[in-house]
Amino acid sequence: GQDMCYHDNSLVSGSLEALIQHLVPTVDYYPDRSYVFTFLLSSRLFLHPYELMSRVCHLCVEQQRSGDPLLDKIRVCEVAPKLVQLLTEWTETFPYDFRDERMMRCLKDMTHHVARGDEYSWRAMQQMTQRLIKRLSALGQYEEAVANKLTSAQRADAMSVCDDPFVLAQQLTHIELDRLSFIGPEEFIQTFALKDPLENHKGFFRKRKTSNLEAYVNWFNRLSYLVATEICLPVKKKHRARAIEFFIDVAQECFNIGNFNSLMAIITGMNMSPVSRLKKTWSKVNTDKFDILEHQMDPSSNFSNYRTALRGATQRSETAHSSQERIVIPFFSLLIKDIYFLNEGCASRLTTGHINFEKLWELAKQVSEFLVWRQVVCPFQRDRRILQFLVTSPVFNEDGESSESPGSLGQNVYGK
């Protein structure tokens, strides 16, 4: 009907009601997987995940009601496996939606519902719920660890902890992939949903829904300051020059690995004014390698050099034979910016009142690329001591306040 509009066989717009109905499996219909992901991802711009869940479950139960108990049982039996499949896709791709106890209650109700028809589906629902609970408890532990991150009291310098740039780049890659793996795909969309005046479910956003994404951005800032701190602390010029050369090598190794986020954080640290004003120190450094890396990450023409390198890394990743070749860690704040502009740049609803599904496809395309990158298992050996250092070593911030000791990045380095 007129509730859904197609162009060249692809869905371009639809009313919210029709789009919700399109998600509901029936005896002879199951929604296309890319539709499921796209709508679950972006429907939160229009309604709360819990509203969507309860409407889908309600529609599902209603269409199996005929008034004849025996026929009902047969229908439940036929649709149950498809319902299980839909809920599996939801719980596995957007597990954080289920931190809302109303979502969990819905899941429980549906478990009872399928139990009427089909032992096998009931069992599948039980297993799905167990996997979900496990994932949510891992998330809880991660959030706690990030929140209670202690700063170590002693300051070691990076090169005494690890003097091999390749190994340091590998450990940085561990931290990046670790933190990426906890970001829910919906966090990208939730950043705009927060600004939506239609959002009146204050309870939903009390627990910030973008906290893992923010923790990841904070990690980038921390790494930049760590680099600046490491370079500025040595008193002797030659030691500072050695620190600069060391981090240029680390940046180069990050580039080779495909870890663009750490690469950009290191470049950012080296461009902070306390570091860049060390003119005499820099004069002792061969900067050829650094110039090439900076050129790669040059912001001009909307980061076109970086985007080309990222495309290359993505192609390498798609044909990779080893998990090392599969690593792609994007420069993260640019990814957020891209998704932000994509959202700002076109209306979510058309003048007809329809939802602009072309925009939703685009959002899903960007976010699903991130999901592929997030799945890589880091192939390098973990080095506890180095990881510990990277995450807890005291760093100076912009005002030169260290988390522990007084003193600023610019303190002992003027004119050196």
Backbone torsions as a table, in degrees:
resi	resn	phi	psi	omega
1	GLY	NA	-169.0	-177.7
2	GLN	-75.7	0.0	-177.0
3	ASP	-78.9	-14.9	178.1
4	MET	-133.8	132.1	177.7
5	CYS	-113.0	133.3	-179.7
6	TYR	-116.0	151.8	172.3
7	HIS	-139.4	125.1	-175.6
8	ASP	49.3	47.2	177.9
9	ASN	67.2	5.8	178.8
10	SER	-116.4	140.2	-174.6
11	LEU	-69.5	123.5	-179.4
12	VAL	-108.5	-26.7	177.5
13	SER	-163.2	163.2	178.2
14	GLY	-170.2	160.5	174.5
15	SER	-74.6	153.9	-178.7
16	LEU	-56.5	-43.5	179.9
17	GLU	-56.3	-48.7	-176.6
18	ALA	-65.4	-37.5	-179.3
19	LEU	-67.2	-36.7	177.8
20	ILE	-66.4	-45.5	179.7
21	GLN	-59.4	-35.5	-177.9
22	HIS	-66.3	-17.5	-179.0
23	LEU	-86.1	-17.9	-170.8
24	VAL	-84.5	121.1	179.0
25	PRO	-71.5	148.8	173.1
26	THR	-126.8	-176.2	-179.0
27	VAL	-55.4	-40.7	-176.4
28	ASP	-117.4	21.6	179.6
29	TYR	-141.0	136.1	168.7
30	TYR	-135.3	130.9	-176.6
31	PRO	-62.0	148.0	177.1
32	ASP	-58.7	139.4	-175.5
33	ARG	-57.7	-40.2	-178.3
34	SER	-68.5	-29.4	175.6
35	TYR	-66.7	-44.2	-178.9
36	VAL	-57.0	-49.9	-178.8
37	PHE	-62.3	-47.1	-175.0
38	THR	-62.3	-44.0	-176.4
39	PHE	-75.4	-39.8	177.7
40	LEU	-62.8	-36.2	-179.0
41	LEU	-65.7	-52.0	-167.8
42	SER	-101.2	-8.5	179.3
43	SER	-59.3	-24.3	-178.2
44	ARG	-68.2	-8.4	171.2
45	LEU	-73.5	-19.7	-173.3
46	PHE	-115.4	-31.0	177.7
47	LEU	-153.1	157.8	-178.0
48	HIS	-66.4	141.0	179.8
49	PRO	-51.5	-35.0	-179.5
50	TYR	-66.1	-38.8	177.8
51	GLU	-62.8	-41.4	179.7
52	LEU	-62.9	-47.7	-178.7
53	MET	-58.4	-46.9	-174.9
54	SER	-69.6	-33.1	178.2
55	ARG	-69.4	-41.4	178.9
56	VAL	-62.4	-46.1	-178.8
57	CYS	-64.0	-40.9	180.0
58	HIS	-62.3	-48.3	179.8
59	LEU	-60.0	-39.5	-177.3
60	CYS	-64.3	-44.9	-179.1
61	VAL	-69.1	-43.0	-177.5
62	GLU	-59.1	-43.7	-173.5
63	GLN	-72.4	-9.3	178.0
64	GLN	-96.7	1.1	-177.9
65	ARG	-90.9	120.5	-180.0
66	SER	-121.6	-11.3	-175.5
67	GLY	94.3	-13.8	178.5
68	ASP	-108.5	109.4	-173.1
69	PRO	-55.0	-37.3	-177.2
70	LEU	-69.6	-44.8	178.5
71	LEU	-61.9	-41.3	178.3
72	ASP	-56.3	-45.3	-177.2
73	LYS	-62.5	-40.7	179.6
74	ILE	-63.9	-43.1	-179.7
75	ARG	-63.9	-45.6	178.8
76	VAL	-56.7	-43.9	-178.2
77	CYS	-60.3	-38.5	-177.2
78	GLU	-76.1	-35.0	-175.9
79	VAL	-88.8	-23.9	-173.7
80	ALA	-48.4	-49.3	-177.3
81	PRO	-60.6	-33.3	-179.8
82	LYS	-73.1	-38.0	177.2
83	LEU	-63.4	-42.1	177.8
84	VAL	-60.3	-41.4	-179.5
85	GLN	-62.5	-44.0	180.0
86	LEU	-62.1	-46.8	-178.4
87	LEU	-68.4	-29.4	176.1
88	THR	-66.4	-45.0	178.7
89	GLU	-61.0	-38.7	-179.1
90	TRP	-67.5	-50.1	-175.7
91	THR	-68.6	-29.2	-177.1
92	GLU	-84.4	-31.2	-178.3
93	THR	-91.5	-34.0	-178.6
94	PHE	-125.4	55.5	-175.0
95	PRO	-59.7	-28.9	-173.8
96	TYR	-68.1	-19.9	175.1
97	ASP	-57.9	-27.1	-172.1
98	PHE	-89.4	10.9	169.9
99	ARG	-73.9	-15.5	176.6
100	ASP	-80.2	118.4	-173.5
101	GLU	-63.2	-22.7	177.2
102	ARG	-65.6	-34.3	177.6
103	MET	-65.5	-42.3	-179.9
104	MET	-63.7	-38.3	179.7
105	ARG	-64.1	-42.8	176.8
106	CYS	-57.6	-43.2	-178.9
107	LEU	-62.3	-41.4	179.2
108	LYS	-63.3	-44.8	179.2
109	ASP	-58.9	-42.1	-178.7
110	MET	-68.9	-31.3	176.4
111	THR	-62.6	-44.2	177.0
112	HIS	-63.0	-39.2	-177.4
113	HIS	-63.0	-48.7	-177.5
114	VAL	-71.5	-23.8	-179.8
115	ALA	-60.7	-26.3	179.3
116	ARG	-64.1	-28.1	-170.8
117	GLY	-109.1	-28.4	-160.2
118	ASP	-157.8	108.4	-179.0
119	GLU	-57.5	-41.5	-176.1
120	TYR	-63.1	-45.2	-179.8
121	SER	-67.2	-36.7	178.7
122	TRP	-60.5	-43.9	179.1
123	ARG	-63.4	-41.7	178.9
124	ALA	-61.1	-38.3	178.1
125	MET	-64.3	-40.7	179.0
126	GLN	-60.6	-46.5	-178.2
127	GLN	-65.3	-40.6	178.9
128	MET	-59.7	-44.0	-179.0
129	THR	-64.5	-38.5	178.3
130	GLN	-64.5	-43.3	177.9
131	ARG	-61.1	-41.0	-178.9
132	LEU	-62.6	-45.8	-178.1
133	ILE	-63.2	-37.2	178.4
134	LYS	-63.6	-44.3	-179.8
135	ARG	-63.6	-42.0	-178.6
136	LEU	-68.9	-31.2	179.3
137	SER	-76.0	-32.7	174.1
138	ALA	-62.7	-39.7	178.6
139	LEU	-63.0	-43.8	179.5
140	GLY	-58.5	-42.6	179.7
141	GLN	-65.6	-41.7	179.4
142	TYR	-61.3	-47.6	-178.1
143	GLU	-61.3	-38.7	179.1
144	GLU	-65.1	-43.4	-179.4
145	ALA	-61.9	-41.3	-179.6
146	VAL	-68.2	-40.6	-177.6
147	ALA	-68.4	-36.6	-175.7
148	ASN	-99.1	21.4	-177.5
149	LYS	-59.1	118.4	179.7
150	LEU	-88.3	148.6	173.9
151	THR	-96.7	135.3	-177.8
152	SER	-74.1	148.5	-176.3
153	ALA	-75.4	-38.6	-176.9
154	GLN	-81.9	144.1	173.0
155	ARG	-101.2	113.5	170.0
156	ALA	-99.7	160.1	173.0
157	ASP	-99.5	154.9	-170.6
158	ALA	-54.2	-43.9	-173.1
159	MET	-71.3	-21.5	175.8
160	SER	-79.4	-23.4	177.7
161	VAL	-82.3	-37.5	-178.4
162	CYS	-157.0	115.4	-177.4
163	ASP	-101.7	8.7	-179.8
164	ASP	-106.5	109.8	-176.0
165	PRO	-56.7	-35.6	-178.5
166	PHE	-64.6	-44.4	-179.7
167	VAL	-65.8	-40.9	179.8
168	LEU	-63.2	-42.3	178.6
169	ALA	-61.7	-37.4	178.4
170	GLN	-64.6	-41.2	-179.3
171	GLN	-69.2	-36.6	175.1
172	LEU	-60.4	-39.6	-179.3
173	THR	-64.7	-36.8	174.1
174	HIS	-57.4	-49.1	-177.0
175	ILE	-63.6	-43.7	-179.6
176	GLU	-58.7	-51.3	-175.7
177	LEU	-66.9	-36.1	176.2
178	ASP	-57.3	-50.4	-175.3
179	ARG	-72.7	-35.2	176.2
180	LEU	-60.2	-39.5	-171.7
181	SER	-65.3	-18.7	-178.9
182	PHE	-96.0	-1.5	179.2
183	ILE	-82.4	124.2	177.5
184	GLY	-78.9	140.7	-178.9
185	PRO	-56.8	-30.4	-177.2
186	GLU	-70.9	-16.6	-178.3
187	GLU	-62.1	-30.9	178.6
188	PHE	-63.4	-39.9	-176.4
189	ILE	-80.4	-35.6	-178.8
190	GLN	-60.3	-29.3	179.6
191	THR	-59.4	-32.2	177.0
192	PHE	-86.6	-35.2	-178.4
193	ALA	-57.6	-31.1	179.3
194	LEU	-59.9	-32.7	-175.1
195	LYS	-89.0	4.2	-173.4
196	ASP	-83.7	116.3	-178.5
197	PRO	-62.6	-20.5	179.0
198	LEU	-72.0	-13.8	-174.4
199	GLU	-76.6	99.5	-177.7
200	ASN	-107.6	6.8	178.1
201	HIS	-89.0	78.2	-173.7
202	LYS	-58.9	-33.4	-177.3
203	GLY	-58.5	-33.0	-176.0
204	PHE	-64.1	-37.5	-174.6
205	PHE	-97.9	1.5	176.9
206	ARG	-58.8	-47.9	172.9
207	LYS	-80.1	105.6	-174.9
208	ARG	-49.3	132.2	-173.9
209	LYS	-95.6	8.7	-177.8
210	THR	-128.0	23.2	-169.0
211	SER	-67.4	-33.2	-178.0
212	ASN	-73.2	-31.5	176.6
213	LEU	-67.0	-41.7	179.0
214	GLU	-67.7	-38.8	179.4
215	ALA	-61.2	-33.7	-178.5
216	TYR	-71.9	-40.6	176.5
217	VAL	-63.8	-38.2	178.0
218	ASN	-63.3	-35.2	178.1
219	TRP	-62.2	-41.8	177.9
220	PHE	-57.3	-47.6	-179.0
221	ASN	-63.6	-40.4	-179.7
222	ARG	-61.0	-44.6	-178.1
223	LEU	-63.1	-40.6	177.7
224	SER	-58.8	-46.1	-179.2
225	TYR	-69.4	-33.0	178.2
226	LEU	-62.2	-44.5	179.9
227	VAL	-61.8	-47.0	-179.4
228	ALA	-62.0	-41.8	-179.9
229	THR	-62.2	-46.2	-178.8
230	GLU	-59.9	-36.4	-176.9
231	ILE	-78.3	-35.3	-173.8
232	CYS	-84.9	-21.1	-173.4
233	LEU	-70.7	-39.1	-177.7
234	PRO	-59.9	143.1	-178.2
235	VAL	-80.0	-36.0	-175.3
236	LYS	-85.1	140.3	-179.2
237	LYS	-57.6	-44.1	-174.6
238	LYS	-67.0	-30.6	177.3
239	HIS	-71.1	-37.4	176.8
240	ARG	-65.6	-42.3	179.6
241	ALA	-61.6	-39.4	179.8
242	ARG	-64.7	-39.1	179.0
243	ALA	-63.4	-41.4	178.2
244	ILE	-61.3	-47.3	-178.9
245	GLU	-61.3	-40.3	179.9
246	PHE	-59.5	-48.1	-177.1
247	PHE	-71.6	-27.0	172.7
248	ILE	-62.9	-42.1	178.7
249	ASP	-65.0	-40.3	178.2
250	VAL	-61.8	-43.4	-179.8
251	ALA	-60.8	-42.5	178.9
252	GLN	-60.8	-43.6	179.0
253	GLU	-65.0	-38.2	177.2
254	CYS	-61.0	-42.6	178.7
255	PHE	-60.5	-45.4	-179.2
256	ASN	-61.9	-36.1	-178.3
257	ILE	-73.1	-27.6	-173.9
258	GLY	99.2	15.5	179.4
259	ASN	-93.6	82.0	-175.2
260	PHE	-75.2	-23.3	-177.7
261	ASN	-70.7	-47.4	177.1
262	SER	-64.3	-39.5	178.8
263	LEU	-54.8	-49.8	-177.1
264	MET	-67.3	-35.3	179.0
265	ALA	-64.6	-39.9	-179.9
266	ILE	-66.8	-45.0	178.4
267	ILE	-60.4	-41.4	179.2
268	THR	-61.3	-43.0	178.5
269	GLY	-61.7	-39.3	-177.3
270	MET	-74.7	-18.2	178.0
271	ASN	-94.1	0.5	176.7
272	MET	-67.5	145.7	-170.6
273	SER	-58.2	-37.4	179.2
274	PRO	-59.2	-28.9	-180.0
275	VAL	-86.8	-45.2	-173.1
276	SER	-68.3	-22.4	-179.0
277	ARG	-85.6	2.4	177.6
278	LEU	-79.1	64.4	-170.7
279	LYS	-56.4	-45.1	-175.6
280	LYS	-68.5	-34.4	177.7
281	THR	-64.7	-47.7	-178.3
282	TRP	-61.1	-31.3	-178.2
283	SER	-65.3	-17.6	178.9
284	LYS	-89.5	-3.4	-172.7
285	VAL	-105.9	137.3	170.7
286	ASN	-81.2	113.1	-171.3
287	THR	-99.1	9.6	-176.9
288	ASP	-51.4	-48.9	-175.9
289	LYS	-63.8	-41.8	-178.5
290	PHE	-63.6	-40.8	-179.8
291	ASP	-60.6	-40.4	179.7
292	ILE	-64.7	-44.5	-179.7
293	LEU	-64.2	-41.8	179.2
294	GLU	-62.4	-38.8	178.9
295	HIS	-62.3	-39.9	178.0
296	GLN	-60.0	-37.0	-174.2
297	MET	-103.8	17.1	-178.0
298	ASP	-61.7	127.5	-177.0
299	PRO	-70.0	-10.4	-173.0
300	SER	-64.6	158.2	-168.8
301	SER	38.2	55.1	175.9
302	ASN	52.1	49.5	176.0
303	PHE	57.9	41.8	-173.7
304	SER	-64.5	-35.7	179.0
305	ASN	-63.1	-46.3	179.1
306	TYR	-61.8	-42.6	-177.8
307	ARG	-62.5	-35.8	176.8
308	THR	-66.1	-45.0	179.1
309	ALA	-62.4	-39.5	179.8
310	LEU	-64.4	-42.2	177.3
311	ARG	-60.4	-43.1	178.3
312	GLY	-60.1	-45.4	-179.5
313	ALA	-64.4	-37.5	-179.5
314	THR	-67.0	-40.2	177.5
315	GLN	-65.3	-42.8	177.7
316	ARG	-58.8	-41.2	-178.3
317	SER	-63.6	-39.0	-176.6
318	GLU	-68.1	-27.1	-178.1
319	THR	-107.0	14.1	-171.4
320	ALA	-66.5	149.2	174.9
321	HIS	-105.1	-18.6	-178.7
322	SER	-128.1	157.9	-178.4
323	SER	-69.0	-21.4	176.7
324	GLN	-65.7	-38.6	179.4
325	GLU	-74.6	-13.3	-175.3
326	ARG	-85.7	-12.7	-172.9
327	ILE	-69.0	124.1	168.8
328	VAL	-136.8	115.5	177.2
329	ILE	-118.9	105.1	-172.2
330	PRO	-70.6	158.6	170.4
331	PHE	-68.7	107.0	-158.4
332	PHE	-71.6	-42.3	-176.3
333	SER	-66.4	-24.3	176.0
334	LEU	-71.2	-37.7	176.7
335	LEU	-60.9	-44.7	178.7
336	ILE	-61.7	-42.6	-179.2
337	LYS	-62.4	-43.0	179.4
338	ASP	-59.0	-45.3	-177.8
339	ILE	-68.2	-37.1	178.2
340	TYR	-60.8	-47.7	-178.4
341	PHE	-68.2	-33.6	176.3
342	LEU	-61.7	-40.9	-179.9
343	ASN	-70.4	-44.9	-178.1
344	GLU	-67.8	-32.3	-168.5
345	GLY	-73.3	-18.1	177.7
346	CYS	-145.5	151.2	-173.3
347	ALA	-68.7	143.9	176.6
348	SER	-79.2	-25.7	177.6
349	ARG	-121.7	143.0	177.2
350	LEU	-87.2	169.1	-178.2
351	THR	-62.4	-23.5	178.7
352	THR	-72.1	-7.9	-174.6
353	GLY	90.6	-10.9	176.9
354	HIS	-67.3	154.1	172.9
355	ILE	-82.1	134.4	-178.0
356	ASN	-77.5	94.0	-172.9
357	PHE	-75.1	-22.6	178.0
358	GLU	-61.2	-39.6	177.3
359	LYS	-63.6	-41.7	-179.5
360	LEU	-63.6	-37.9	176.7
361	TRP	-61.1	-43.1	-178.3
362	GLU	-63.0	-46.1	178.2
363	LEU	-58.4	-44.5	-177.9
364	ALA	-64.1	-35.1	-178.9
365	LYS	-63.3	-46.3	179.9
366	GLN	-64.3	-45.1	-175.5
367	VAL	-71.3	-33.8	-177.7
368	SER	-71.6	-27.5	174.3
369	GLU	-62.3	-43.1	176.4
370	PHE	-59.0	-40.5	-179.5
371	LEU	-61.2	-36.0	178.8
372	VAL	-67.0	-45.2	179.9
373	TRP	-62.9	-35.3	-175.4
374	ARG	-68.3	-22.9	-172.4
375	GLN	-80.4	-13.3	-173.9
376	VAL	-64.1	134.5	175.4
377	VAL	-90.6	129.3	-175.2
378	CYS	-69.3	121.3	-173.1
379	PRO	-83.2	-10.8	-173.5
380	PHE	-81.8	154.3	176.1
381	GLN	-69.6	141.3	177.3
382	ARG	-81.4	138.7	172.2
383	ASP	-117.8	102.2	-174.6
384	ARG	-49.9	-45.4	-172.8
385	ARG	-64.3	-42.4	-179.3
386	ILE	-69.0	-43.1	-179.9
387	LEU	-59.3	-45.1	179.2
388	GLN	-56.7	-47.0	-179.9
389	PHE	-60.1	-47.0	-175.4
390	LEU	-63.7	-33.6	-174.9
391	VAL	-90.2	-26.6	-173.0
392	THR	-116.1	-10.6	-176.9
393	SER	-60.5	134.0	-179.0
394	PRO	-62.9	138.1	176.9
395	VAL	-127.8	155.8	174.0
396	PHE	-84.6	147.5	173.9
397	ASN	-101.3	-169.7	-172.7
398	GLU	-59.3	-40.1	-176.2
399	ASP	-81.6	3.6	178.7
400	GLY	80.2	11.4	175.5
401	GLU	-84.7	122.1	174.9
402	SER	-84.2	159.6	177.8
403	SER	-64.3	-20.6	-179.7
404	GLU	-117.4	-61.8	-164.6
405	SER	-103.2	149.6	177.8
406	PRO	-67.4	163.5	177.2
407	GLY	126.4	152.3	-176.4
408	SER	-126.7	161.6	179.1
409	LEU	-57.0	-33.2	-173.4
410	GLY	-89.8	2.5	-166.0
411	GLN	-65.1	-55.0	-171.0
412	ASN	-103.3	20.9	-167.3
413	VAL	-123.3	4.7	-179.1
414	TYR	-60.6	137.3	172.6
415	GLY	67.6	15.9	-176.7
416	LYS	-105.2	NA	NA
